């Protein structure tokens, strides 16, 4: 009888991981969609789009994300993971369908804002769901595998763009983002434990919600919470500026559309494959150094991309830039899930990623201003590098708390914050 629960738990963990990957695949597809269609959008004369328009669309998409992140984090701790996750998937599918058929630039931008609300909700919900179900010794690995699906979705977006653009109207690429609605029956049937904030009578009222938020700023958590929020801001600014602008910046450096999308494909493949190796090292007690290394790697790789190099070398460096950029963001999320106990995990992730999404708002417009102010083709690359350098400095300032032995961490998770 003692052997039965283990295989059942293993099957549940595998099922959670597969479902999380499928959900976050659409997150990555939607995140990279604007960058993929950017050059084609600029050439679409009826809408008269400019580089400022591209920055505006990236920022409008990101503008909805803080609302989704904060609301989802609150709902995850109060109502569980299933209901808000179902609502987020339905919402984002409807928004992507609306972007496909939008007849004007204004309605297209409105659809992208609604898409941003859904995208903002997915990361804290799925991250909390995966971390709750994962074995303590493999939490970072499971979370990284799930978040790696963002890079896979980005790769799918770039590959479809490479195959279909410019022959197909760019709006049709957004229709693929409506397919996650097919996952709703699976999400609704998923099994979950009652969230910590709902266990026991009388623990779900407004006073409890205020207590959860205030716990993020107790003497033992205040410094880490502020640093997490700032690092999340920088990581999001880096990710969303590169995903929105990398193809256009590469074209400004003299590459054609096909080559620029090849760099984007290498960027996303590198992010997905490399992050898995980093997560294995992180689970051995080196989460902070791995996160710091991601930001440093992104800054160095983006600098090399600004220099003339052989095409094959630039593809390899683009993969390293993706590893540092998207991998660094994934590790920031992993740091937050490791630091906050289960009863605060949804709230901590929701507010941390909510503040981070403001970086996603600022990033694309910031690069648009930089590329307009400076005529040098290197301006975009240097603009990418600044948040990477600042993110590294913020992670370096995080307090280091020695982790308990892996077998003791599951019990300690409810009582003591840990940043390995």
C-alpha positions in Angstrom: 0.0 0.0 0.0 2.9 2.4 0.6 4.0 2.1 -3.0 0.8 3.3 -4.5 1.0 7.0 -3.8 4.4 7.5 -5.3 3.5 6.4 -8.9 0.3 8.4 -8.6 2.2 11.5 -7.5 4.7 11.0 -10.3 1.9 10.8 -12.9 0.2 13.9 -11.5 3.5 15.8 -11.6 4.1 14.8 -15.2 0.5 15.8 -16.1 0.9 19.2 -14.4 4.1 19.8 -16.3 2.7 18.9 -19.7 -0.4 21.1 -19.2 1.8 24.0 -18.0 4.0 23.7 -21.0 1.0 23.7 -23.4 -0.4 26.8 -21.6 2.9 28.7 -21.6 3.5 27.8 -25.2 0.8 30.3 -26.2 2.4 32.9 -23.9 5.7 32.7 -25.9 3.9 32.6 -29.2 1.9 35.8 -28.3 5.0 37.5 -26.8 7.0 37.1 -29.9 4.2 37.6 -32.4 4.6 41.4 -32.6 8.4 41.1 -33.2 7.7 38.4 -35.9 5.2 40.5 -37.8 6.9 43.8 -37.1 8.7 44.2 -40.5 5.6 43.1 -42.4 3.5 45.5 -40.3 5.8 48.4 -41.2 5.3 47.7 -44.9 1.5 47.4 -44.6 0.5 50.8 -46.2 -3.3 50.9 -45.3 -2.3 51.3 -41.6 0.6 53.6 -42.2 2.6 52.0 -39.3 6.0 53.5 -38.4 8.8 52.4 -35.9 6.9 54.4 -33.2 3.8 52.3 -34.0 5.7 49.1 -33.4 7.0 50.4 -30.1 3.4 51.5 -29.2 2.0 48.1 -30.0 4.6 46.4 -27.9 3.9 48.8 -25.0 0.1 48.5 -25.3 0.4 44.7 -25.1 2.6 45.0 -22.0 0.3 47.7 -20.5 -2.4 45.1 -19.8 0.0 42.6 -18.2 0.4 44.2 -14.7 -3.4 44.1 -14.3 -3.4 40.4 -15.2 -0.5 39.5 -13.0 -1.7 41.2 -9.8 -5.3 40.0 -10.2 -4.1 36.5 -11.0 -1.7 36.3 -8.1 -4.5 37.5 -5.7 -7.0 35.0 -7.2 -4.5 32.1 -7.1 -4.0 32.4 -3.3 -7.7 33.1 -2.6 -9.6 30.9 -5.1 -7.0 28.3 -6.2 -5.3 27.9 -9.5 -8.0 26.3 -11.7 -10.7 29.0 -12.0 -8.4 32.0 -12.8 -6.3 29.8 -15.1 -9.3 28.7 -17.1 -10.5 32.4 -17.3 -7.1 33.5 -18.5 -6.9 31.0 -21.3 -10.4 31.8 -22.6 -9.6 35.5 -22.4 -6.3 35.3 -24.3 -7.8 33.0 -27.0 -10.6 35.5 -27.6 -8.1 38.4 -27.7 -5.9 36.7 -30.3 -8.9 35.9 -32.4 -9.9 39.6 -32.2 -6.4 40.7 -33.3 -6.7 38.4 -36.3 -9.8 40.1 -37.6 -9.3 43.7 -36.4 -10.1 46.0 -39.3 -8.0 49.0 -38.1 -4.8 49.8 -36.2 -6.8 51.1 -33.3 -8.9 48.0 -32.8 -5.8 45.9 -33.4 -4.0 47.8 -30.5 -7.1 47.2 -28.3 -7.0 43.5 -29.0 -3.3 43.5 -28.1 -4.0 45.2 -24.8 -6.5 42.5 -24.0 -4.0 39.9 -25.0 -1.6 41.5 -22.5 -4.0 41.1 -19.7 -4.2 37.4 -20.4 -0.4 37.0 -20.8 0.1 38.8 -17.5 -2.1 36.3 -15.7 -0.5 33.1 -17.1 3.0 33.3 -15.6 2.1 33.7 -11.9 -0.8 31.2 -12.2 1.2 28.5 -14.0 4.4 29.1 -11.9 2.5 28.7 -8.7 0.7 25.6 -10.0 3.9 23.9 -11.1 5.8 24.8 -7.9 3.0 23.4 -5.8 3.1 20.1 -7.6 6.8 19.6 -8.2 9.0 17.5 -5.9 11.1 19.8 -3.6 14.5 18.7 -5.1 13.3 19.4 -8.7 11.3 22.6 -8.3 13.6 24.8 -10.3 13.9 22.2 -13.1 10.1 21.7 -13.3 9.5 25.4 -13.3 12.2 26.0 -16.0 10.8 23.2 -18.2 7.4 24.9 -18.0 8.7 28.4 -18.6 10.9 27.0 -21.4 7.7 26.5 -23.3 7.6 30.3 -23.7 10.8 30.0 -25.8 9.3 27.1 -27.8 6.2 29.2 -28.5 8.4 32.1 -29.6 10.3 29.7 -31.9 7.0 28.6 -33.4 6.0 32.2 -34.0 9.3 33.0 -35.8 9.3 29.7 -37.8 5.7 30.5 -39.0 6.8 34.0 -39.9 9.8 32.6 -41.8 7.5 30.2 -43.7 4.5 32.4 -44.3 5.6 36.0 -44.4 5.4 38.2 -46.4 3.2 36.1 -48.7 0.4 35.7 -46.1 -1.2 38.8 -44.5 0.5 39.2 -41.1 -2.7 39.2 -39.1 -3.4 35.6 -39.8 -0.4 34.6 -37.7 -2.4 35.7 -34.6 -5.1 33.2 -35.3 -2.9 30.4 -34.1 -2.9 32.1 -30.7 -6.6 31.3 -30.3 -6.0 27.5 -30.2 -5.4 27.3 -26.4 -9.2 27.5 -25.9 -9.1 23.8 -26.7 -7.2 23.2 -23.4 -10.1 24.6 -21.3 -11.7 21.1 -20.6 -8.4 19.7 -19.5 -7.7 22.7 -17.2 -11.1 22.4 -15.7 -10.6 18.8 -14.8 -7.2 19.3 -13.2 -6.8 18.3 -9.5 -5.4 20.9 -7.1 -5.0 21.2 -3.4 -6.9 24.0 -1.6 -4.6 27.1 -1.5 -3.0 27.9 1.8 -4.9 31.1 2.2 -8.3 29.2 2.1 -7.4 26.5 4.6 -9.4 26.7 7.8 -12.4 28.9 8.6 -12.4 32.6 8.5 -9.1 33.0 6.6 -10.3 34.4 3.3 -11.6 37.9 4.1 -10.2 41.3 3.2 -8.1 41.4 6.4 -6.3 38.3 5.3 -5.6 39.7 1.9 -4.1 42.8 3.4 -2.0 40.6 5.7 -0.6 38.6 2.8 0.5 41.8 1.0 2.1 43.2 4.2 4.0 39.9 4.7 5.9 40.7 1.6 7.4 43.7 3.5 8.3 42.2 6.8 11.8 42.8 8.1 12.9 39.4 6.8 11.4 39.9 3.3 11.4 43.6 2.6 14.9 43.9 1.0 14.4 40.8 -1.2 10.9 41.9 -2.3 12.1 45.3 -3.5 15.1 43.7 -5.3 12.8 41.1 -6.9 10.5 43.8 -8.1 13.3 45.8 -9.6 15.0 42.8 -11.1 11.7 41.6 -12.6 11.3 45.1 -14.1 14.7 44.9 -15.8 14.2 41.3 -17.0 10.9 42.2 -18.5 12.2 45.3 -20.1 15.0 43.2 -21.6 12.8 40.4 -22.8 10.0 42.5 -24.3 12.4 45.0 -26.0 14.3 42.2 -27.7 11.2 40.2 -28.7 9.6 43.3 -30.2 12.6 44.8 -31.8 15.3 42.2 -32.5 14.2 41.4 -36.2 13.8 45.2 -36.9 17.2 46.0 -35.3 18.9 43.2 -37.3 17.4 44.6 -40.5 18.7 48.0 -39.6 22.1 46.5 -39.4 21.8 45.3 -43.0 20.2 41.8 -42.8 17.1 40.8 -44.8 13.8 39.7 -43.2 14.7 36.0 -43.6 18.0 36.3 -41.9 16.5 38.4 -39.1 13.9 35.8 -38.4 16.7 33.2 -38.3 18.3 35.1 -35.5 15.0 35.2 -33.7 14.7 31.4 -34.1 18.2 30.9 -32.7 17.4 33.3 -29.9 14.4 31.3 -28.7 16.0 27.9 -29.3 19.0 28.9 -27.2 16.7 30.2 -24.4 14.8 26.9 -24.3 17.7 24.5 -24.4 20.2 26.4 -22.3 17.8 27.1 -19.5 17.3 23.4 -18.7 21.0 23.0 -18.0 21.0 26.1 -15.8 18.0 24.8 -13.8 19.8 21.6 -12.9 22.7 23.6 -11.5 20.3 26.0 -9.8 18.6 23.0 -8.0 21.9 22.1 -6.5 22.0 25.3 -4.4 23.2 27.8 -7.0 20.0 29.6 -8.0 21.4 33.1 -7.4 24.7 32.6 -9.3 22.8 31.1 -12.3 20.4 34.0 -12.3 23.2 36.5 -12.2 25.1 34.7 -14.9 22.0 34.9 -17.2 21.9 38.7 -17.1 25.7 38.9 -17.7 25.6 36.5 -20.6 22.7 38.5 -22.2 24.7 41.7 -22.0 27.9 40.2 -23.5 26.0 38.3 -26.2 24.0 41.4 -27.3 27.2 43.4 -27.5 28.8 40.8 -29.8 25.7 40.8 -32.0 26.3 44.5 -32.7 29.7 43.7 -34.2 30.4 42.3 -37.7 30.9 38.5 -37.4 30.4 35.4 -39.6 26.8 34.5 -40.0 27.2 31.1 -38.2 28.9 32.7 -35.2 26.2 35.4 -35.0 23.5 32.6 -34.9 25.4 30.9 -32.0 25.7 34.2 -30.2 22.0 34.9 -30.8 21.2 31.6 -29.1 23.4 32.7 -26.1 21.6 36.0 -26.0 18.3 34.1 -25.8 19.6 31.9 -23.0 20.7 35.0 -21.0 17.5 37.0 -21.7 14.6 34.6 -21.4 16.6 32.3 -19.2 17.4 35.2 -16.8 13.7 36.0 -16.6 12.8 32.4 -15.8 15.4 32.3 -13.1 14.1 35.5 -11.5 10.7 33.8 -11.3 12.4 30.7 -9.8 14.0 32.9 -7.2 10.7 34.3 -6.1 9.0 30.9 -6.0 11.9 29.6 -3.8 11.8 32.6 -1.5 8.1 32.9 -0.7 6.3 30.2 1.3 3.4 28.5 -0.4 0.7 30.6 1.3 2.3 33.7 -0.2 3.5 32.3 -3.5 0.7 33.5 -5.6 0.7 37.0 -4.1 4.5 37.3 -4.2 4.6 36.2 -7.9 1.6 38.3 -8.8 2.9 41.5 -7.4 6.5 40.8 -8.4 5.6 40.0 -12.0 3.0 42.8 -12.0 5.7 45.4 -11.3 8.0 43.6 -13.7 5.3 44.0 -16.4 5.8 47.7 -16.2 9.3 47.0 -17.6 7.6 45.2 -20.4 5.6 48.4 -21.0 8.6 50.6 -21.0 11.0 48.3 -22.9 9.7 48.5 -26.5 9.0 52.2 -26.4 12.4 52.8 -24.8 14.1 51.0 -27.7 12.0 52.9 -30.2 13.2 56.2 -28.7 16.8 55.0 -28.7 16.7 53.9 -32.4 15.1 57.2 -33.4 17.5 59.4 -31.5 20.7 57.6 -32.6 21.2 56.8 -36.2 23.9 54.2 -35.5 22.7 50.6 -36.2 24.3 49.6 -32.9 21.9 51.9 -30.9 19.3 49.2 -30.5 21.8 46.6 -29.3 23.2 49.0 -26.7 19.7 49.8 -25.6 19.1 46.1 -25.1 22.3 45.8 -22.9 21.4 48.5 -20.3 18.6 46.5 -18.5 20.8 43.4 -18.7 23.6 45.1 -16.8 21.2 46.7 -14.2 19.5 43.3 -13.7 22.8 41.7 -12.9 23.6 44.3 -10.3 20.2 43.8 -8.7 20.5 40.1 -8.5 24.0 40.5 -7.0 22.5 42.6 -4.2 20.0 39.9 -3.2 20.6 38.5 0.3 22.1 35.1 0.3 20.4 32.6 2.7 22.1 29.2 2.8 19.4 26.6 1.8 18.5 23.7 3.9 19.3 20.2 2.7 16.9 19.3 -0.2 15.0 16.7 1.9 14.3 19.4 4.6 13.3 22.2 2.2 9.8 21.0 1.7 9.0 21.3 5.4 10.9 24.6 5.7 9.1 26.1 2.7 6.1 27.0 4.7 8.0 28.7 7.5 11.2 30.2 6.2 12.1 32.1 3.0 15.0 30.8 1.1 17.1 32.3 -1.8 19.7 29.7 -2.7 
